[in-house]
Every structure is written in structure tokens, then in C-alpha cells.
Amino acid sequence: MVRVGLQLYTVREALDNDFEGTLRKVAELGYQGVEFAGFYGRSAQQVTEILNETGLIALGAHTPYEKLRDQLEEEITFNLAIGNRYLICPYLSEEDRNRWDEVIEDLKVIGKRCHEVGVVLCYHNHEFELTQLIGDKTVLDTIYEEVPASLLQVELDSCWVSYAGYDPLQYIAKYSDRLPILHLKDMITKEDGSPETVELGKGEITIKAIADAAVDAGVEWLVVEQDYCTQDALESIKVSMDWIHGYAKQGGNLNV
């Protein structure tokens, strides 16, 4: 049964003010796991202690590409110490997007080392990997064609797939054999065409169909993420968890 986690970038300001207290609140709201986006100066022991206290699982860690490339051993050591086995490349700068061949080769090297020590490397997409092409293929498809599943798994951000003009359901089906984590995110498109992330169920993304497809594909984690909140972020993640509970009551096969 699929579990539900939170990408902690959503509550970054609260974490900056009170790291441990915020994780306690996340757990109280019913999230079972957390995906880190930084550790706010805490040691592996301190992170482990708060995870043990709250019962939260370290489901993954968004780790900057530069750290994966240049400080991989340190990142592996830290994440194994807190019980996390998914290292996730979360974003690439515009400069890096001009050298995809090098990035893809780096992902192979990073993925190989992760595989050797029982860690799984994942790639998290935005819209640019789908709007930018290499030849006649999207960058995202090229990455997954060039780097084998044994070295790189998929963390699909379904909302960015939709915003880029593609069908998230097709992408879930396409990569179902290498898709352990899926970001469940909702958004609205503003009058100027720019996106604004909102709480689950408040936007235009077909999140129920996406959740159904993800569950059917056997993902391990559905991860709630809201890039920017217009109200208190802890209230936003409560609203999204309320949607999750409603979805589960309607038959969604979630462990919540």
C-alpha cells in the first residue's frame, strides 16, 4: 500500500525557525515520511533522533547536483546514517541545461556509486526537461534512455509534466517500472500564463487520476509538495492532507 510523505521544501521557513517542532507538526498531521531539502545544520544523529521520536521515515533527500557530483561520499554517509536510501537530483541551473551530455555522464557515475553502496539515485523533473529537446526527444526521455534504470530511478513531478503540456498518466505508465516516488502537486495558471502552486484539490491538475495511476503503478511514496504557499505553510499542508484523507475514504489505496 502506498504511503504519503511531504517534501519539506514546502515548510522551509518553519523549519528554519524550528526544525524539530515543525517535524513534530508534520507527523501530527498524518504524514508518514519526509523528503528533505537540506538539514538546517543538524547532524545525522540529531536528524535520526527527531525521526525516531516522531516516527517519520526519511523517504528521500533532494540533494543539489553539485553536491552529488563533488561531495557524493559525504552525502551517502549522512543519508545512510539517517536511514534514507533515495538521493534525488532536484534541479539544474540554466548553465547546466546547456551541457546535457556532461550532466548525463555525471548521472551515470553518481548512479553507479550509489548502486554500489545500496543507495538509489533519482531525478526530479521540472517543466524544462519536457520543453527542451535533444534531437527529436525531450530531455527527460533522453536522460532515462541514456542512464539505465539500475543507475537512475524516476521521481516524477506530475504537476510540472502537466504544466509542460504532457499527460502525467502517460508518463506514469511509461516509467512505471522505475518510479518509486511521485510528487503530487496542484496548481493554477495565472492570467500571465505563469503557474501558482496551491493546496491539493484547489487547482486545475487532475490529481485524483494521477494518484490512481500512481497507486496502480506501484509507487512507494506519494509526496505532497507546494512550492509556494499563500497562507501559513503548515495550514496548507493540513489542507492537502485533508484531501488525501478524503481520497483514501473514496477507495484510494493509501496507507493513511
C-alpha positions, 0 to 999 in steps of 0.5 A: 500500500502506498504511503504519503510523505511531504517534501519539506521544501514546502515548510522551509521557513518553519523549519528554519525557525524550528526544525524539530517542532515543525517535524513534530507538526508534520507527523501530527498531521498524518504524514508518514515520511519526509523528503528533505531539502537540506538539514538546517545544520543538524547532524545525522544523529540529531536528524535520526533522533527527531525521526525516531521520536516522531516516527517519520521515515526519511523517504528521500533527500533532494540533494543539489547536483553539485553536491552529488557530483563533488561531495557524493561520499559525504552525502551517502554517509549522512543519508545512510546514517539517517536511514534514507536510501533515495538521493534525488537530483532536484534541479539544474541551473540554466548553465547546466541545461546547456551541457546535457551530455556532461550532466548525463555522464555525471548521472551515470557515475553518481548512479553507479556509486550509489548502486554500489553502496545500496543507495538509489539515485533519482531525478526530479523533473521540472517543466524544462526537461519536457520543453527542451529537446535533444534531437527529436526527444525531450530531455527527460526521455533522453536522460532515462534512455541514456542512464539505465534504470539500475543507475537512475530511478524516476521521481516524477513531478506530475504537476510540472509534466502537466504544466509542460503540456504532457499527460502525467498518466502517460508518463506514469505508465511509461516509467512505471517500472522505475518510479518509486516516488511521485510528487503530487502537486496542484496548481493554477495558471495565472492570467500571465500564463505563469503557474501558482502552486496551491493546496491539493484539490484547489487547482486545475491538475487532475490529481485524483487520476494521477494518484490512481495511476500512481497507486496502480503503478506501484509507487512507494511514496506519494509526496505532497509538495507546494512550492509556494504557499499563500497562507501559513505553510503548515495550514496548507499542508493540513489542507492537502492532507485533508484531501488525501484523507478524503481520497483514501475514504473514496477507495484510494489505496493509501496507507493513511 
